[in-house]
Amino acid sequence: MRRIGYLVIWVWMRLALTFYFSKIKIEGLHNVPSGKPIMFLANHQNALLDALLIATHCSRKPYFLTRSDVFKTVLLKVFFEFLQMIPVYRIRDGKDSLARNNAIFKRCSELLQGAEAILVFPEGNHSLKRRVRPLSKGFTRILFLALENNPSLDIGIVPIGVNYANAAKFPDKAALHYGKEIRVQEFFDKEDLSGSASRLKSEVYHHITKLTTHIEGEAGYEDTVRKLDNAKVDYLDPVEVNLILEKGASPDHKAFGQEKVELKKYIFRGVFFILNFPMTILWSKFIKPKVSEPEFLSTTRFMFALLFYPFFYLLMILGVLTFLNWPATLTICIAHLTLNVVLVKLWREG
């Protein structure tokens, strides 16, 4: 029963993400091994959407560590645990709460010994900036604990680059780049755990910076991003973007026909706004202003659509049924949904 429930939610989430993003690109999925313990390590830009994209576009069924403050109520705790989310405690949750991580790390170690997959965001927090931040050592503690309990365990790390065209905007494009497996055994030295952790962190950091756009340092960051944006680089192709960065960000230029592209986007936005009234008003006037952190904007928008649009279409069906029969009502609602999807897919292409 649990497997069926998980599958239903998985399909629901994957379908919703397909509708939400104008494009989702997956690269390197063949690098994910099956039948062995795996830890996925990814950069973290876009709050819950990062985890949902990986969980629904992966050949494994990962557990994933999630900040503990989302487990606020018993109902949410039960729901998130059903989705294989495991709370992890941070210093901001209170110094005393950090001790609870010992039990969490032990559980993760046991999952790895059972050949499961775990997703961790080793930066420890999220940021919309296009760079990989320093990694925390928590993931090494989990891996080394598993190896201490079972020295022959063949654990693999698969680095993931999570990329967005513009993470705070809608509709957006996303790309997941799965890197080559890193064998933890090659970095583990029981007599030098500190050195082992440093070497492993450095290796993982190096891999992730190749799988997502990485702008080094704070100085000149905004200017570099502006030049990349003006050069219309494809942020879904981090290899190409990082190559441009290595050579020096491309000079400012405006793409030919940009005015026509912007006009298209305004037209799509206007049609979408009218087609989805009053949902667009509810979002822009009442929900969006309450989002204090830009990193949570896309996640909040996605969850808003996920929860409210089923009621929107239910009300539409009931409303149209007062005037028309079932076949006509279904035709109108399906046409409305199809037009929404087409607008989302073409909006960013415009």
C-alpha positions, -999 to +999 in steps of 0.1 A: +000+000+000+028+024+009+045+017-025+013+025-043+009+057-024+044+068-031+040+060-068+008+081-070+025+111-053+056+105-075+035+106-107+016+136-095+048+156-087+065+146-119+034+156-140+031+189-121+068+197-126+064+189-163+036+214-165+054+240-144+087+241-163+089+250-199+118+225-203+135+199-181+167+186-194+184+155-180+221+146-187+243+118-175+216+096-159+236+066-171+262+075-145+238+064-117+245+028-107+218+004-095+218-021-068+244-004-046+245+023-019+247+057-034+248+092-020+237+120-044+254+153-037+239+184-054+242+222-054+213+239-038+197+270-055+159+266-055+147+253-021+123+223-024+122+223-062+158+210-063+149+179-043+116+174-062+133+176-096+160+150-086+135+127-068+112+126-099+140+125-126+163+098-112+166+060-118+168+055-080+143+062-052+163+084-029+158+094+007+167+130+012+179+151+041+156+181+047+159+211+071+140+202+103+119+233+105+096+220+077+085+192+100+064+216+120+032+196+126+025+160+131+006+159+098+035+174+079+059+151+096+039+120+086+036+133+050+073+141+046+084+109+061+061+091+037+080+109+009+113+096+024+124+130+037+146+129+068+150+160+091+185+173+097+191+199+124+212+231+120+227+255+145+199+280+138+175+253+151+192+256+185+225+243+197+209+215+217+191+202+186+224+194+169+227+163+191+197+148+173+218+146+142+237+117+157+206+095+154+199+109+119+234+101+107+231+066+122+199+060+103+214+072+070+244+049+076+220+020+080+202+030+048+235+029+029+243-005+044+210-016+030+220-004-005+197+026-005+202+060-021+204+092-002+202+128-015+222+155+004+227+192-004+262+196+011+263+234+009+239+234+039+217+261+026+203+275-006+212+306-027+201+318-061+237+329-069+253+309-097+281+294-077+289+264-056+294+275-020+318+257+005+306+222+015+298+212+050+314+180+064+281+164+074+279+141+044+314+127+051+303+118+086+275+097+072+297+080+047+325+072+071+301+059+097+287+034+072+323+024+063+333+020+099+304-004+104+311-022+072+346-016+058+340-036+027+309-015+017+312-001-018+296+033-016+294+056-046+289+093-047+271+107-077+275+145-080+246+165-095+246+199-110+211+216-107+207+243-132+180+269-139+176+295-166+162+319-141+152+302-108+130+330-094+109+335-127+080+317-142+080+298-164+115+286-160+138+259-175+158+234-155+186+209-162+200+181-140+236+170-149+245+137-132+283+134-129+305+103-129+306+081-098+331+088-071+341+057-050+342+066-013+366+037-005+394+055-024+393+084+000+386+066+033+414+062+057+403+051+092+435+064+107+430+099+092+393+107+092+399+145+091+422+143+061+399+118+044+370+142+048+390+171+034+401+152+004+366+139-003+350+173+001+375+188-023+368+161-049+331+165-047+334+203-048+355+200-080+329+178-097+299+199-088+315+231-100+318+214-134+282+204-135+267+238-128+276+274-136+302+285-111+312+321-108+341+323-084+343+350-057+320+379-047+340+406-064+325+415-098+298+388-095+268+410-105+288+424-135+297+389-146+261+377-144+249+408-163+274+401-191+264+364-193+227+374-194+233+400-221+252+374-241+222+351-239+242+321-226+224+288-221+226+282-183+213+247-189+247+239-205+271+246-176+301+232-195+298+259-222+290+286-196+320+277-175+342+277-206+331+312-213+339+322-177+374+307-180+380+328-210+364+359-195+327+367-196+314+376-231+312+413-239+278+430-236+256+427-267+220+426-275+207+397-296+192+406-329+154+406-328+153+409-290+125+435-292+103+410-310+112+383-284+102+406-256+069+415-273+061+377-276+067+373-239+044+401-230+017+386-252+021+352-237+020+367-202-012+387-210-029+357-224-019+335-194-030+361-169-065+364-185-068+326-190-061+319-154-080+347-137-086+349-107-057+325-098-032+350-111-047+378-089-047+354-059-010+347-064+002+382-073-018+401-047-021+378-017+005+349-019+036+363-036+039+394-013+042+371+017+073+353+003+102+370+022+131+351+006+135+350-032+149+314-029+115+303-018+096+321-045+095+293-071+088+266-045+059+286-031+046+293-066+048+256-075+031+245-043+004+271-048-003+257-083-001+221-071-027+226-043-050+252-058-053+243-094-072+211-088-099+232-071-097+258-099-105+231-125-132+215-102-149+249-099-146+254-137-162+220-144-191+227-120-196+262-135-196+251-171-219+221-163-246+246-153-248+256-189-235+227-210-235+189-209-206+166-198-189+161-232-188+198-239-176+207-204-148+182-205-138+194-239-136+230-227-116+221-196-092+199-215-087+227-241-081+252-213-055+229-196-038+222-230-036+259-238-020+266-204+006+239-210+014+252-246+018+288-232+042+276-205+062+256-230+064+284-256+066+314-232+103+310-225+110+299-261+097+332-274 
